[in-house]
Amino acid sequence: MSERTLVSLATYNEKDNLEPLVSEIHRYLPEADVLIIDDNSPDGTGQLADQLAAKDRRIHVLHRPGKMGLGTATIAAMRYAIEKNYDFLINMDADFSHHPRYLPDLYGGMKDRDVMIGSRYVPGGGVKNWPWKRAAMSWGVNVLSRVLFCLPVHDTSGAFRCYRVSLLSRLPLHRIWSRGYSFQEEVLYRCRKAGARFGETPIIFEDRRAGSSKVNVREAVRSLTILCVLGVLALLGLD
């Protein structure tokens, strides 16, 4: 790995998952740095992150005062990657829903692309143990966002992605509205407007190994509203 690569993990109460996850990340991408962005987890995730960083120079930690949303955590990771002159930023969930075994495929696909997506909706991809309502909602959101934003990808809502940092440096990060679930679609739209070349590699999305889900119905409704408003503005050229 000649390029400098940063893997970002947004954490809130992920103490049981954090150490084995970082270990698996370095198993598959041994030269990558890991940035842990912790939102003041009451279970001690932030303290554990500091302990891991003290023992391994590849690990870095950002502490935030409280739960500020997945979107803002990802933007913080993007800004960090830009400021520290990384070549690639890989974003993934901190609960093993995105297994590190797919990291070499994401990284390997960046030779002629600016964004690689770990996709549940291409041949070979899928999900495990999802209720039909969640699967139907995910499918519907993906179809809607592909139409509204003219996105040339199948999985617009997944967070398992690799970005070329030179592309991120051209994005108007200050103009991104979304702070919750709709962030994933909006940032792809911003990437498309910046001329990004997209690719997808299949993954199996798995339920978390430990801890509890952070899915919030109120935030889901709010994000869907933002997605629709932004999509209409995009179609009208008013964004």
TORMITI-460498 format. One line per field, with one value per residue (C-alpha): residue number from 1; residue in one letter; y, x, z negated; chain. Coordinates in steps of 0.1 Angstrom, whole numbers. Layout:
BEGIN
nr	(NUM,...)
rest	(A,...)
y	(Y,...)
x	(X,...)
z	(Z,...)
kette	(A,...)
! end
This chain:
BEGIN
nr	(1,2,3,4,5,6,7,8,9,10,11,12,13,14,15,16,17,18,19,20,21,22,23,24,25,26,27,28,29,30,31,32,33,34,35,36,37,38,39,40,41,42,43,44,45,46,47,48,49,50,51,52,53,54,55,56,57,58,59,60,61,62,63,64,65,66,67,68,69,70,71,72,73,74,75,76,77,78,79,80,81,82,83,84,85,86,87,88,89,90,91,92,93,94,95,96,97,98,99,100,101,102,103,104,105,106,107,108,109,110,111,112,113,114,115,116,117,118,119,120,121,122,123,124,125,126,127,128,129,130,131,132,133,134,135,136,137,138,139,140,141,142,143,144,145,146,147,148,149,150,151,152,153,154,155,156,157,158,159,160,161,162,163,164,165,166,167,168,169,170,171,172,173,174,175,176,177,178,179,180,181,182,183,184,185,186,187,188,189,190,191,192,193,194,195,196,197,198,199,200,201,202,203,204,205,206,207,208,209,210,211,212,213,214,215,216,217,218,219,220,221,222,223,224,225,226,227,228,229,230,231,232,233,234,235,236,237,238,239)
rest	(M,S,E,R,T,L,V,S,L,A,T,Y,N,E,K,D,N,L,E,P,L,V,S,E,I,H,R,Y,L,P,E,A,D,V,L,I,I,D,D,N,S,P,D,G,T,G,Q,L,A,D,Q,L,A,A,K,D,R,R,I,H,V,L,H,R,P,G,K,M,G,L,G,T,A,T,I,A,A,M,R,Y,A,I,E,K,N,Y,D,F,L,I,N,M,D,A,D,F,S,H,H,P,R,Y,L,P,D,L,Y,G,G,M,K,D,R,D,V,M,I,G,S,R,Y,V,P,G,G,G,V,K,N,W,P,W,K,R,A,A,M,S,W,G,V,N,V,L,S,R,V,L,F,C,L,P,V,H,D,T,S,G,A,F,R,C,Y,R,V,S,L,L,S,R,L,P,L,H,R,I,W,S,R,G,Y,S,F,Q,E,E,V,L,Y,R,C,R,K,A,G,A,R,F,G,E,T,P,I,I,F,E,D,R,R,A,G,S,S,K,V,N,V,R,E,A,V,R,S,L,T,I,L,C,V,L,G,V,L,A,L,L,G,L,D)
y	(0,31,56,69,55,65,43,63,48,69,54,57,29,5,-6,-43,-40,-15,-34,-65,-43,-23,-55,-69,-37,-39,-76,-67,-32,-33,1,20,46,44,75,69,96,91,111,109,73,66,30,41,37,69,60,26,44,66,34,18,50,52,17,21,51,41,49,84,97,126,133,151,164,143,126,150,127,103,129,154,126,116,152,155,125,140,173,153,133,165,184,154,148,113,98,77,78,46,50,20,12,4,-26,-52,-47,-39,-66,-57,-86,-64,-37,-50,-49,-14,-2,-22,-6,29,26,43,55,83,66,28,16,-16,-25,-47,-44,-57,-94,-112,-86,-89,-85,-110,-112,-81,-79,-74,-38,-27,-43,-27,7,4,-7,22,49,36,38,72,87,72,89,122,126,107,85,58,33,6,12,48,45,23,39,14,35,46,82,97,126,149,146,154,185,198,192,221,203,234,231,196,197,162,151,118,89,111,121,90,100,136,132,109,136,161,137,132,170,172,147,115,81,55,18,-9,-41,-67,-70,-89,-65,-83,-74,-60,-84,-66,-36,-22,-7,31,31,60,62,100,106,83,103,136,123,111,146,162,137,146,184,183,160,183,213,192,184,221,231,252,234)
x	(0,18,-10,-18,-52,-73,-102,-128,-150,-178,-185,-211,-212,-191,-166,-172,-166,-138,-106,-114,-126,-94,-74,-93,-89,-51,-52,-65,-50,-19,-5,-38,-43,-76,-95,-119,-145,-162,-193,-187,-198,-209,-197,-160,-155,-136,-112,-106,-98,-72,-56,-54,-39,-13,-1,-3,8,-16,-46,-59,-89,-113,-135,-168,-189,-220,-241,-239,-250,-233,-232,-212,-188,-182,-176,-151,-133,-133,-118,-92,-82,-79,-59,-35,-29,-42,-49,-79,-106,-125,-156,-172,-196,-181,-203,-190,-220,-193,-167,-131,-126,-140,-114,-90,-117,-127,-91,-82,-111,-97,-71,-95,-123,-130,-156,-159,-190,-194,-227,-255,-274,-250,-245,-229,-241,-269,-280,-284,-313,-332,-369,-389,-399,-363,-354,-383,-375,-339,-349,-373,-349,-322,-346,-359,-324,-311,-340,-339,-301,-293,-269,-252,-249,-271,-264,-269,-276,-247,-219,-191,-172,-138,-133,-104,-94,-85,-122,-133,-112,-134,-167,-186,-187,-202,-232,-242,-276,-279,-267,-285,-293,-298,-262,-251,-273,-264,-227,-229,-249,-222,-195,-214,-216,-179,-173,-166,-161,-180,-175,-192,-180,-204,-206,-229,-243,-244,-262,-240,-221,-224,-243,-276,-288,-288,-317,-341,-375,-378,-344,-354,-385,-365,-339,-364,-380,-345,-339,-371,-366,-330,-339,-366,-342,-316,-340,-349,-312,-317,-294)
z	(0,13,7,-27,-38,-67,-81,-101,-128,-144,-178,-205,-231,-210,-237,-231,-194,-191,-199,-179,-150,-149,-151,-121,-101,-105,-96,-62,-57,-80,-69,-72,-100,-120,-132,-160,-164,-197,-208,-246,-249,-285,-283,-281,-244,-242,-270,-254,-221,-239,-254,-219,-204,-232,-221,-183,-163,-135,-158,-163,-183,-181,-211,-207,-235,-228,-201,-171,-143,-119,-92,-112,-123,-87,-77,-106,-92,-58,-71,-91,-60,-39,-66,-71,-34,-32,3,-6,-33,-41,-62,-79,-108,-142,-150,-125,-102,-76,-79,-74,-50,-23,-28,-2,24,16,17,48,67,63,91,116,94,69,48,41,24,4,20,8,41,67,76,47,21,-4,-40,-68,-93,-83,-89,-56,-66,-70,-37,-19,-33,-23,12,15,3,28,57,47,43,76,94,75,77,109,90,111,83,68,30,22,-15,-28,-48,-38,-13,-1,11,29,7,36,46,10,10,39,22,5,-28,-45,-23,-32,-50,-63,-97,-99,-76,-45,-47,-27,3,2,1,32,49,41,53,86,91,86,114,93,109,90,84,63,48,32,-6,-29,-55,-89,-121,-149,-170,-203,-217,-207,-174,-170,-145,-153,-137,-142,-126,-97,-90,-93,-69,-44,-44,-38,-10,8,4,15,44,57,54,73,101,104,103,71,47)
kette	(A,A,A,A,A,A,A,A,A,A,A,A,A,A,A,A,A,A,A,A,A,A,A,A,A,A,A,A,A,A,A,A,A,A,A,A,A,A,A,A,A,A,A,A,A,A,A,A,A,A,A,A,A,A,A,A,A,A,A,A,A,A,A,A,A,A,A,A,A,A,A,A,A,A,A,A,A,A,A,A,A,A,A,A,A,A,A,A,A,A,A,A,A,A,A,A,A,A,A,A,A,A,A,A,A,A,A,A,A,A,A,A,A,A,A,A,A,A,A,A,A,A,A,A,A,A,A,A,A,A,A,A,A,A,A,A,A,A,A,A,A,A,A,A,A,A,A,A,A,A,A,A,A,A,A,A,A,A,A,A,A,A,A,A,A,A,A,A,A,A,A,A,A,A,A,A,A,A,A,A,A,A,A,A,A,A,A,A,A,A,A,A,A,A,A,A,A,A,A,A,A,A,A,A,A,A,A,A,A,A,A,A,A,A,A,A,A,A,A,A,A,A,A,A,A,A,A,A,A,A,A,A,A,A,A,A,A,A,A)
! end
